[in-house]
Amino acid sequence: MNKGSTLKTVPKKSRKSASLEKRKARAGWVFVMPFVLGMLIVYIPIVYDSIKYSFNKINILQGGGYSLTFQGWKNYQEALFVDPGFVRTLTGGIQQLIFDIPAIVIFALFMAVMLNQKMFGRAAFRAIFFIPVILNTGLIARIDQRNALLEYMGDMTQGINTGDDSGTTSGVAQIINMADIMWLFRTMRVGTEIVDYVINAINNIYNIINRSGVQMLIFLAGLQSISPSIYESCAIDGASAWEIFWKITFPMISPFILVNAIYSVIDSFTMSTNSVMNYISGIYSKAGGNVVSSAMSWMYFLLVILLIAAVSGVLSAYIFYQRRD
């Protein structure tokens, strides 16, 4: 009798757990339904029309309206081989994108580790570093494009003093001298490529700070998810702060590095100051440039997707996922 009663109770529990999972799944669909409907009703037709226009030529009719003439890959060929500035702008934009990703992620991780320490006014410092994210969105960003203070900050970050005594560098740029940086890295036996990268990062520090607020908050959330007992056990074993960071903090924060890297790529792709997007918008405003700009947009989109896949493939090999069981 006991065996029979036991066998009867097991399927009941499994049915209850299964129904609970189904209820959770249905609740999830309720929350994402506005996004799904927006994609099906608004975005999918726009994407379809964009792909269709990139393979056609638009003919404006006299009585109003337009007709499409299929011409295959002609718009793509015109964008790659006829337009003299698209490939140059595209190459420069991808190179800048590849440069920005490590700089933003490293700076955001550094600031998140610093702001995660116990100190007075920690919440205020976190808010201060997130303020540029708010100022760079929407109407405020358009107003600040003519802000004299931002223009002054842009002049301050034009470049590091190269020691040519030309008088073109500002006071902030003269804080660091290129010769000092080269001497520092030469003593560390570091190649010239890293020297150039550090110099470009310093020249672009204002832009890096403005674009690292969201990544910093994601890293802070990841750092606060690490159990304090792990740090306590490491301290009892005599591990130094340097060892704790590289053996505990960095591996456990590695999934957030992948998230922030992908977010940085997408953010660079959609930001208003993106040179490739501005170039494509300029082509669209020209006569007959709407179909060519559609082809340019899809080529740029595919390149960004390949870059995201490359970043995901490289970083996924070094990601550590903590087991919860």
C-alpha positions in Angstrom: 0.0 0.0 0.0 2.8 2.4 0.8 4.4 1.7 -2.6 1.2 2.4 -4.3 0.5 5.6 -2.5 4.1 6.7 -3.2 3.8 6.0 -6.9 0.5 8.0 -7.0 1.9 11.1 -5.4 5.0 11.4 -7.7 3.0 12.2 -10.9 0.9 14.7 -9.0 3.9 16.6 -8.0 5.3 16.5 -11.5 2.0 17.7 -12.9 1.9 20.6 -10.4 5.5 21.6 -11.3 4.8 21.3 -15.0 1.7 23.5 -14.7 3.7 26.0 -12.7 6.3 26.2 -15.5 3.6 26.6 -18.1 2.0 29.5 -16.1 5.4 31.2 -15.8 5.9 30.8 -19.6 2.5 32.3 -20.3 3.2 35.2 -18.0 6.5 35.8 -19.8 4.7 35.9 -23.2 2.3 38.5 -21.7 5.2 40.8 -20.8 7.0 40.4 -24.2 3.8 40.6 -26.3 3.9 44.4 -26.9 7.4 44.0 -28.2 6.4 41.0 -30.4 3.4 42.9 -31.8 5.5 45.9 -32.5 8.1 43.8 -34.4 5.4 42.1 -36.5 3.3 45.2 -37.2 5.9 48.0 -37.5 9.5 46.8 -37.9 9.1 43.6 -40.0 7.4 45.5 -42.9 10.0 48.3 -42.7 12.8 45.7 -42.9 11.1 44.0 -45.8 10.7 47.2 -47.7 14.3 48.2 -47.1 15.6 44.9 -48.5 13.3 45.2 -51.5 14.4 48.7 -52.3 18.0 47.8 -52.1 17.5 45.4 -55.1 15.3 47.8 -57.1 15.2 51.2 -58.7 12.4 53.6 -57.8 10.6 55.3 -60.7 8.4 58.3 -59.8 5.2 58.3 -61.8 3.7 61.5 -63.2 0.3 60.9 -61.7 1.7 60.2 -58.3 3.2 57.1 -56.7 6.1 55.1 -57.9 7.1 51.9 -59.5 10.0 49.5 -58.9 12.4 48.1 -61.5 14.4 45.1 -60.4 18.1 45.5 -61.1 19.8 42.9 -58.9 23.1 43.8 -57.2 23.6 47.0 -59.1 22.9 49.2 -56.0 25.5 47.2 -54.0 28.0 47.4 -56.8 27.5 51.2 -57.0 28.0 51.5 -53.3 31.2 49.5 -53.3 32.9 50.4 -56.6 31.3 53.7 -57.8 30.9 55.7 -54.6 34.4 56.9 -53.7 33.6 57.7 -50.0 31.6 54.8 -48.8 34.3 52.2 -48.5 36.7 54.7 -47.0 34.1 55.8 -44.4 33.1 52.2 -43.7 36.7 51.1 -43.2 37.3 54.0 -40.8 34.1 53.4 -38.9 34.9 49.7 -38.4 38.4 50.5 -37.3 37.1 53.1 -34.8 34.5 50.6 -33.6 37.2 48.0 -33.0 39.3 50.6 -31.1 36.4 51.8 -28.9 35.2 48.4 -27.7 38.2 47.4 -25.5 38.7 51.0 -24.3 35.1 51.4 -23.2 34.9 47.9 -21.6 38.3 48.3 -19.7 37.4 51.7 -18.5 33.9 50.6 -17.3 35.3 47.6 -15.5 38.0 49.7 -13.8 35.5 52.3 -12.6 33.0 49.6 -11.5 35.7 48.0 -9.4 36.6 51.3 -7.9 33.0 52.3 -7.2 32.2 48.9 -5.7 34.6 49.7 -2.8 33.3 50.8 0.5 33.8 54.6 0.6 32.0 57.8 1.6 29.7 59.1 -1.1 29.7 56.0 -3.3 26.2 56.5 -4.5 26.9 60.1 -5.5 30.0 59.0 -7.5 28.0 56.3 -9.3 25.4 58.9 -10.3 28.0 61.3 -11.5 29.5 58.7 -13.9 26.0 57.9 -15.2 25.1 61.6 -15.9 26.8 61.6 -19.3 24.6 58.8 -20.5 21.5 60.9 -19.7 22.9 64.0 -21.3 23.8 62.1 -24.5 20.2 60.9 -25.2 17.3 62.5 -27.0 16.7 66.2 -27.0 19.4 67.0 -24.5 22.0 65.6 -26.8 20.8 67.8 -29.7 20.9 70.9 -27.4 24.4 70.1 -26.2 25.7 69.8 -29.7 25.9 73.6 -29.7 27.1 73.8 -26.1 30.2 75.9 -25.7 31.4 73.8 -22.8 31.3 70.6 -24.9 33.2 72.4 -27.7 35.8 73.5 -25.2 36.1 69.9 -23.9 36.5 68.7 -27.5 39.3 71.2 -28.0 40.9 70.0 -24.8 41.0 66.4 -26.0 42.4 67.0 -29.5 45.7 65.4 -28.8 48.7 64.8 -26.6 51.5 67.2 -26.7 54.0 65.9 -29.2 56.8 68.1 -28.1 56.9 70.1 -31.3 56.4 73.5 -29.5 53.8 74.4 -32.1 51.5 75.8 -29.5 48.5 74.0 -30.8 47.8 71.8 -27.8 45.7 72.9 -24.9 46.6 72.9 -21.2 45.0 69.5 -20.5 46.7 67.9 -23.5 50.1 69.1 -22.2 49.7 67.1 -19.0 51.1 64.1 -20.8 53.9 64.2 -23.2 54.3 61.6 -25.9 58.0 61.3 -25.1 57.1 60.4 -21.5 54.7 57.7 -22.7 57.1 56.3 -25.2 59.8 56.2 -22.5 57.5 54.5 -20.0 56.4 51.7 -22.5 60.0 51.3 -23.8 61.2 50.5 -20.3 58.3 48.0 -20.1 59.4 46.5 -23.5 56.0 47.2 -25.1 55.6 47.5 -28.8 54.7 50.8 -30.6 51.2 49.5 -31.4 50.2 49.5 -27.7 51.8 53.0 -27.4 49.6 54.3 -30.2 46.6 52.6 -28.7 47.1 54.2 -25.3 47.7 57.6 -26.9 44.5 57.3 -28.9 42.6 56.2 -25.8 43.9 59.3 -23.9 42.9 61.6 -26.8 39.5 60.0 -26.8 39.0 59.9 -23.1 36.0 62.3 -23.0 34.1 60.2 -25.5 35.0 57.0 -23.7 33.6 58.4 -20.4 30.4 59.5 -22.0 29.8 56.0 -23.5 30.7 53.8 -20.5 27.9 54.6 -18.1 25.6 51.7 -18.9 28.5 49.3 -19.0 29.7 50.4 -15.6 26.3 49.8 -14.1 26.2 46.3 -15.6 29.6 45.6 -14.1 28.5 46.9 -10.8 25.5 44.5 -10.8 27.8 41.7 -11.6 30.3 42.6 -8.9 27.5 42.8 -6.3 26.2 39.4 -7.3 29.5 37.8 -6.1 29.0 36.3 -2.7 31.1 38.1 0.0 31.8 34.7 1.6 34.1 33.9 -1.3 36.2 37.0 -0.6 36.2 36.2 3.1 37.5 32.7 2.5 40.2 34.0 0.2 41.3 36.6 2.7 41.5 33.9 5.4 43.7 31.8 3.1 46.1 34.8 2.8 45.4 35.8 -0.8 46.3 39.3 -1.8 44.0 41.8 -3.4 45.7 41.3 -6.8 45.3 37.5 -6.6 41.6 37.9 -5.5 40.9 40.1 -8.5 42.4 37.8 -11.1 41.4 34.5 -9.6 37.9 35.4 -8.3 36.6 38.7 -9.5 37.7 38.6 -13.1 36.5 35.0 -13.9 33.1 35.6 -12.2 32.6 38.9 -14.0 33.7 37.5 -17.4 30.0 36.9 -18.6 29.4 40.6 -18.1 32.4 41.4 -20.2 30.8 39.6 -23.1 27.5 41.4 -22.5 29.2 44.8 -22.4 31.3 44.1 -25.5 28.2 43.3 -27.5 26.3 46.3 -26.1 29.2 48.6 -27.0 29.2 47.3 -30.6 25.4 47.9 -30.9 25.6 51.3 -29.2 28.4 52.4 -31.5 26.3 51.2 -34.5 23.3 53.2 -33.5 24.8 56.4 -32.0 24.0 59.7 -33.7 27.7 60.6 -34.2 28.4 57.4 -36.1 30.3 58.5 -39.3 29.0 55.6 -41.4 25.4 56.3 -40.4 25.8 60.0 -41.1 27.3 59.2 -44.5 24.4 56.9 -45.4 21.9 59.5 -44.3 23.7 62.0 -46.6 23.4 59.6 -49.6 19.7 59.1 -48.8 19.0 62.8 -49.1 20.4 63.0 -52.6 18.3 62.4 -55.7 17.9 58.7 -56.4 20.1 57.8 -53.4 17.4 56.1 -51.4 17.9 52.7 -53.0 21.7 53.0 -52.8 21.6 54.0 -49.2 19.4 51.0 -48.4 22.2 48.8 -50.0 24.8 50.6 -47.9 22.8 50.1 -44.7 22.5 46.4 -45.2 26.1 46.0 -46.0 27.0 47.9 -42.9 24.5 45.9 -40.9 26.0 42.6 -42.1 29.5 43.8 -41.2 28.4 44.7 -37.7 26.7 41.3 -37.3 29.9 39.6 -38.3 31.8 41.8 -35.8 29.4 40.8 -33.0 29.8 37.1 -34.0 33.6 37.5 -33.9 33.5 39.2 -30.5 31.2 36.6 -29.1 33.3 33.7 -30.5 36.5 35.1 -29.1 35.2 36.0 -25.7 33.1 32.9 -25.2 36.2 30.8 -25.1 37.3 32.6 -21.9 33.9 33.0 -20.2 33.4 31.4 -16.8 29.9 30.5 -15.8 29.3 29.8 -12.1 27.2 26.7 -11.4 24.2 27.2 -9.1 23.5 23.6 -8.3 
